[in-house]
Amino acid sequence: MKYLFVFTTLLLCLSNQAESTKSINFSGQNGDVFELDLINTVTRYREEDRDTTCTRKVPYQTEECGNETRYRQECRQVPGRNVCHTEYETRCRTVTRYRRECRRGPDRQVCRTTDPRQVCRNGECRTVPGRRICDTQPGQQTCRQVPYQDRECTREPRRVCNWEPSRNVCSQVPYQEWVCRMVTRYRDETYACRRTVRIPYSFDRKVSSSVEINYNDDAPKTNVDFDFIMDELSEVTVKAKDKSRKPVLISMKKVTSRLDMPDSSSSSVTFDFEFFDKEKELEPIKKAIQGMGLSQSAAWFTIGYVSKPERIKVALKIVRDGPFSGAKTLFNKTLNHTELSFQQTNNGTKLLVDLSKYGVSLKDKKHDVTVEVSLNFEDEIINRTREPLTRRQNFEIKVN
């Protein structure tokens, strides 16, 4: 009885120590190791054979009577008759019609003599005899009715009759007949039997995870709280809260191996955390892109100070919009640090793109240029909230 009490107490202590979450504060240590455990209560089913009552259909014969519709053939003699209908036929005849024909006679002259008139000049008057005036008038028009022959057709009805001889017409006539016959019916019959049933029961499934954490050796002076949470599938997630005086970016690399068994699930998770000076890392994209310029064979612009060129990626697009030919894309490529030239200046870092390496030669015209600068971290940044990791800007610029 004493050993049973000790064993029960040990189980209670172990169950109280099981945790599915873990909070760790990083303040400069090289690493951490811990275990996560939880008991997941699941519903399972077992099958049992139990005595019960089953029902089956038992056939039996019975006589049933009722009216059924039957059919018999009845025939009758239809006497002969004359079947008539109207047909139309076209009939044509020749008719005399008239048309009006007119002709005009030859032109003729009509003359007239004017009356004599008295003309006075300087007090002396004299009589001027009349003169003859002639006009040409058209000949007289004569019209007459001229007969001609035309063909006129009409459709006239004609009654046609055909004699149909007498014939014998038969049809199926329904009638009711009382019929009795033996039919098969079924009744329910119970009998003792055994049936397999599924019985639910609760089962405590153990879920555990071994977690190992590595921090970078050259980590700056940092104060970060990490919260590790394990779910029912032994998947471990992490949230980070930076409380450092000088903010940092935290990158995470995660490697997981999992073993799932019917009664348990376990995993082994390794986290590699690296800390970066946030202000220094985001410096390249903190301010607007400046100093955009184009030549026939190059493009350049200035961004914030770049301390790690290997993090920089640039998406550059150059479009020439001709007044007649329409927009034409001359360059559209994402470049890494090996395809860029970096030059430190008083205002930041100047980036140069050699367009001639890609067979591009720009003309002395205006171009639409789109530049997008992004920071490329090898691993996931887990404490980035509002800060974007890209900066994009558009320019309209003429080749120098």
C-alpha positions in Angstrom: 0.0 0.0 0.0 2.9 2.3 0.8 4.5 1.7 -2.7 1.2 2.3 -4.4 1.0 5.7 -2.7 4.5 6.7 -3.7 3.9 5.6 -7.4 0.6 7.6 -7.5 2.4 10.7 -6.1 5.2 10.4 -8.7 2.6 10.2 -11.5 0.9 13.3 -10.3 4.2 15.2 -10.1 5.1 14.2 -13.6 1.7 15.2 -15.0 2.1 18.6 -13.2 5.5 19.1 -14.9 4.1 18.5 -18.4 4.0 21.8 -20.4 2.9 22.5 -23.9 4.3 26.1 -23.8 7.7 27.5 -22.8 8.9 31.0 -22.4 12.6 31.8 -22.6 14.5 35.0 -22.2 17.6 35.5 -24.3 20.2 37.7 -22.7 23.4 36.4 -24.3 23.5 32.6 -23.7 24.8 30.3 -26.4 21.7 28.0 -26.4 18.8 26.4 -24.6 17.3 22.8 -24.4 13.9 21.9 -23.0 11.0 19.5 -23.4 7.4 20.2 -24.3 4.7 17.7 -23.3 0.9 17.5 -23.3 -1.8 14.9 -22.9 -4.3 15.0 -25.8 -7.6 13.3 -25.0 -9.0 11.7 -28.1 -12.1 9.6 -28.7 -11.5 6.2 -30.1 -13.9 3.2 -30.8 -13.7 -0.5 -30.1 -15.9 -3.1 -31.6 -17.9 -5.6 -29.5 -20.3 -8.4 -30.3 -23.5 -8.1 -28.4 -26.7 -10.1 -28.1 -29.6 -8.3 -29.7 -32.8 -8.8 -31.7 -32.7 -8.7 -35.4 -35.5 -8.4 -37.9 -35.8 -10.3 -41.2 -38.4 -10.4 -44.0 -40.2 -13.8 -44.3 -42.1 -14.5 -47.5 -45.6 -16.1 -47.5 -48.3 -16.8 -50.1 -51.8 -15.3 -50.1 -54.7 -15.1 -52.5 -55.8 -11.7 -53.7 -58.8 -10.8 -55.9 -59.8 -7.7 -57.7 -61.0 -6.2 -61.0 -58.5 -6.2 -63.8 -58.8 -4.3 -67.1 -58.8 -6.6 -70.1 -59.3 -5.9 -73.8 -61.4 -7.6 -76.5 -61.5 -6.8 -80.2 -64.7 -5.6 -81.7 -65.3 -5.1 -85.4 -68.0 -3.4 -87.5 -68.7 -3.0 -91.2 -68.4 0.6 -92.5 -70.5 1.0 -95.8 -68.9 2.5 -98.9 -69.1 6.3 -99.4 -68.3 9.0 -101.9 -65.4 11.2 -100.5 -65.3 14.6 -102.2 -62.8 17.5 -102.0 -62.1 20.7 -103.9 -59.1 21.0 -106.2 -57.9 24.2 -107.9 -56.7 24.3 -111.5 -55.1 27.1 -113.5 -57.0 28.3 -116.6 -55.6 30.8 -119.1 -57.2 32.7 -122.1 -56.1 35.3 -124.6 -57.6 38.8 -124.1 -57.4 42.0 -126.1 -56.1 45.1 -124.3 -55.4 48.7 -125.4 -52.6 51.0 -124.8 -52.4 54.8 -125.7 -49.9 55.8 -128.4 -49.2 59.5 -129.2 -47.2 61.2 -132.1 -46.4 64.8 -132.8 -46.7 66.5 -136.3 -44.0 68.6 -138.0 -43.1 72.0 -136.7 -44.8 75.0 -138.3 -44.2 78.8 -138.6 -46.8 81.2 -137.4 -46.5 84.9 -138.7 -48.2 88.1 -137.8 -47.9 91.8 -139.0 -47.6 94.6 -136.5 -49.7 97.8 -136.7 -48.1 101.0 -138.3 -46.9 103.5 -135.8 -46.0 107.2 -135.8 -42.5 108.3 -134.9 -41.8 112.0 -134.1 -38.4 113.6 -133.9 -37.5 117.4 -133.7 -41.1 118.4 -134.3 -41.4 116.3 -137.4 -43.6 113.1 -137.4 -43.8 110.3 -139.9 -45.7 107.0 -140.1 -43.7 103.8 -139.9 -45.4 100.8 -141.6 -46.0 97.6 -139.7 -43.6 94.7 -140.0 -43.9 90.9 -140.3 -42.9 88.7 -137.3 -42.8 84.9 -137.5 -42.4 82.2 -134.7 -41.8 78.5 -135.0 -44.3 76.4 -133.1 -44.2 72.6 -132.4 -46.5 70.3 -134.5 -49.8 69.1 -133.2 -49.9 66.0 -131.0 -52.2 63.2 -132.1 -53.1 60.2 -129.8 -55.0 56.9 -130.4 -55.8 53.6 -128.7 -53.8 50.7 -130.1 -55.0 47.1 -129.4 -52.7 44.3 -128.3 -53.0 40.6 -127.2 -52.3 39.6 -123.6 -52.5 36.2 -121.7 -54.7 36.2 -118.5 -54.8 33.2 -116.1 -57.0 32.5 -113.1 -57.3 29.6 -110.5 -60.7 28.0 -110.6 -62.1 25.5 -108.1 -63.1 22.0 -109.2 -64.9 19.4 -107.1 -63.4 16.0 -107.2 -65.1 12.9 -105.7 -63.6 9.4 -105.1 -65.6 6.3 -104.1 -64.4 4.4 -100.9 -65.7 0.8 -100.8 -67.1 -0.7 -97.6 -64.5 -2.0 -95.1 -64.3 -3.8 -91.8 -63.0 -1.6 -88.9 -61.8 -3.2 -85.7 -60.8 -1.6 -82.3 -59.7 -2.8 -78.8 -62.5 -2.3 -76.2 -61.6 -2.4 -72.5 -63.7 -4.2 -70.0 -63.4 -5.3 -66.3 -62.9 -8.9 -65.1 -62.8 -10.2 -61.6 -59.6 -12.2 -61.1 -58.1 -14.1 -58.1 -54.4 -15.2 -58.0 -51.8 -16.2 -55.4 -49.2 -13.5 -54.7 -46.0 -13.4 -52.5 -46.0 -11.0 -49.5 -43.5 -10.4 -46.7 -43.8 -10.0 -43.0 -41.3 -8.9 -40.4 -40.0 -11.6 -38.1 -37.7 -11.1 -35.1 -35.0 -13.5 -34.0 -32.1 -13.6 -31.5 -28.7 -12.6 -33.0 -25.3 -11.0 -32.3 -24.3 -7.7 -33.7 -21.0 -5.8 -33.8 -21.3 -2.3 -32.3 -18.7 0.5 -32.0 -18.3 1.7 -28.5 -16.6 5.1 -27.9 -14.0 5.6 -25.2 -11.5 8.3 -24.2 -7.8 7.8 -24.6 -5.0 10.0 -23.4 -2.5 10.3 -26.2 0.9 11.7 -25.2 2.4 14.4 -27.4 6.0 15.5 -26.8 8.8 17.5 -28.4 12.5 17.9 -27.7 13.6 21.5 -28.5 17.1 22.6 -29.0 18.0 26.3 -29.5 21.2 27.8 -31.0 22.0 31.5 -31.0 24.6 33.1 -33.2 28.0 33.6 -31.5 28.4 37.3 -32.4 24.9 38.3 -31.2 24.7 41.9 -30.1 23.6 42.8 -26.6 20.0 41.8 -26.8 17.0 41.2 -24.6 14.4 39.1 -26.3 11.5 37.0 -25.0 10.7 33.8 -26.9 7.3 31.9 -26.5 7.3 28.3 -27.8 4.0 26.6 -28.3 3.4 23.0 -29.2 0.1 21.8 -30.7 -1.6 18.4 -30.6 0.4 17.2 -33.6 3.7 18.0 -31.9 4.3 21.0 -34.2 6.2 23.7 -32.4 5.8 27.4 -33.2 7.5 30.4 -31.8 6.8 34.1 -31.2 9.5 36.7 -30.4 9.2 40.0 -28.5 12.2 42.3 -28.7 12.8 44.3 -25.5 16.3 45.4 -26.4 17.4 49.0 -26.0 18.7 48.9 -29.6 16.1 47.1 -31.8 17.1 43.9 -33.6 15.8 41.8 -36.4 15.6 38.1 -35.6 16.0 35.4 -38.3 14.9 31.8 -37.6 15.9 28.5 -39.2 13.9 25.6 -38.2 14.5 21.8 -38.6 11.9 19.3 -37.5 11.8 15.5 -37.4 8.6 13.8 -36.3 7.6 10.3 -35.2 3.8 9.6 -35.1 2.6 6.4 -33.4 -1.0 5.3 -32.7 -0.6 6.1 -29.0 1.8 9.0 -29.1 3.4 11.6 -31.2 6.9 13.0 -30.7 9.2 15.5 -32.5 12.7 16.8 -32.4 13.0 20.5 -33.3 16.1 22.6 -33.7 15.9 26.4 -33.9 18.8 28.6 -35.1 18.3 32.2 -34.2 20.4 35.1 -35.5 20.2 38.7 -34.4 20.9 41.7 -36.6 21.1 45.4 -35.9 17.6 46.5 -37.1 18.5 50.1 -37.9 21.6 49.1 -39.9 19.9 46.3 -41.8 17.0 48.5 -42.9 19.1 51.5 -43.7 19.2 50.8 -47.5 15.3 51.1 -47.8 14.6 53.7 -45.1 14.5 56.7 -47.4 13.3 57.3 -51.0 15.4 56.3 -53.9 17.3 59.3 -55.2 19.6 60.4 -58.0 18.0 58.3 -60.7 20.0 58.7 -64.0 20.2 57.1 -67.4 22.9 57.0 -70.1 22.9 55.0 -73.4 24.5 52.0 -71.7 23.9 52.4 -67.9 21.4 53.2 -65.2 22.2 54.4 -61.6 20.4 55.6 -58.5 21.2 56.1 -54.8 19.7 54.3 -51.8 20.5 54.3 -48.0 23.9 53.1 -46.8 24.5 49.4 -47.7 26.6 47.4 -45.2 25.9 44.0 -46.7 25.6 44.1 -50.5 24.8 40.4 -50.6 21.3 41.2 -49.1 20.4 43.6 -52.0 18.1 42.6 -54.9 17.0 45.2 -57.5 14.1 44.8 -59.9 14.7 47.3 -62.7 12.2 48.0 -65.6 12.9 50.5 -68.4 10.1 51.4 -70.8 10.2 53.8 -73.8 6.8 55.2 -74.8 7.0 56.2 -78.4 4.3 58.6 -79.8 3.6 56.4 -82.7 4.9 52.9 -81.9 3.4 52.6 -78.4 5.2 51.4 -75.2 8.2 49.2 -75.6 9.9 47.4 -72.7 13.7 47.7 -73.2 14.9 46.2 -69.9 13.1 44.1 -67.2 15.2 42.0 -64.9 15.8 41.3 -61.2 19.5 41.7 -60.3 21.5 40.4 -57.4 24.5 41.9 -55.8 26.9 40.3 -58.3 25.2 42.1 -61.1 25.4 45.5 -59.5 28.2 48.0 -58.8 28.2 49.6 -55.3 29.8 53.0 -54.5 29.6 54.7 -51.1 28.7 58.4 -51.2 28.0 61.1 -48.6 24.2 60.5 -49.1 24.2 56.7 -49.1 25.2 54.0 -51.6 25.1 54.5 -55.3 24.1 51.5 -57.4 25.1 51.2 -61.0 23.7 48.8 -63.6 25.7 48.1 -66.8 23.0 47.8 -69.5 25.5 47.0 -72.2 26.1 43.6 -70.6 22.5 42.7 -71.6 22.7 44.2 -75.1 20.6 47.3 -74.2 21.4 50.7 -75.8 19.1 53.6 -74.9 18.2 56.4 -77.3 18.2 60.1 -76.4 14.5 60.1 -75.4 12.3 60.0 -72.2 11.9 56.7 -70.5 9.6 55.4 -67.7 11.8 53.6 -65.1 10.5 51.5 -62.2 13.0 50.5 -59.4 12.3 48.1 -56.6 15.0 47.5 -54.0 14.4 44.6 -51.6 16.4 43.0 -48.7 16.9 39.3 -49.1 17.5 37.4 -45.8 18.5 33.8 -46.0 16.0 32.8 -43.2 12.6 33.9 -42.0 12.4 37.2 -40.0 10.0 36.4 -37.2 9.7 39.8 -35.5 9.0 42.0 -38.5 5.7 43.8 -38.0 5.0 47.0 -40.0 8.5 47.5 -41.5 8.5 46.5 -45.2 11.6 44.9 -46.7 11.1 46.6 -50.1 11.1 50.1 -51.5 9.6 50.9 -54.9 9.7 54.1 -57.0 8.8 55.3 -60.5 10.7 57.8 -62.5 10.2 59.6 -65.9 13.7 60.5 -67.1 15.5 61.4 -70.2 18.8 59.8 -71.3 21.8 62.1 -70.5 
